[in-house]
Amino acid sequence: MKLFLVGGALVALLTAADYGPDFKPDARDGGPGTIDVSGYPEQQKTNYDMYALKCAKCHPLARSVNARFTAQDWKRYMKRMIRRPNSGINEEQAAKIYDFLKYYASKLGL
């Protein structure tokens, strides 16, 4: 029950974010905002949880779910994201997120 309440509060917080008057939505934000990882290996499920937690802090998950990046693209992108002052992503977390995104890109055939 606590997990449900915390999850609901997190969703409410993320959807109520005020991006300011100059905010222009990214076209990728309109697509699916989750990935069905039920058939993924356990390690990738764990990595997905880290990805969802950290990446949704700054932008909708749909942005990265719908980006069609290769593993090499994700490597460059992750380096940029961990340098952002408010990302809260350390090197270990970045490695897990990158591992998931690399796996996801391979599942998409990229």
Buried (B, 14 or more C-beta within 10 A) or exposed (E): EEEEEEEEEEEEEBEEEEEEEEEEEEEBBEEEBEBEBEEBEEEBEBBBEBBBBBBBEBBBBBBBBBBEBBBEBBBEBBEEBBEEEEBEBEEEBBBBBBBBBBBBBEEEEB
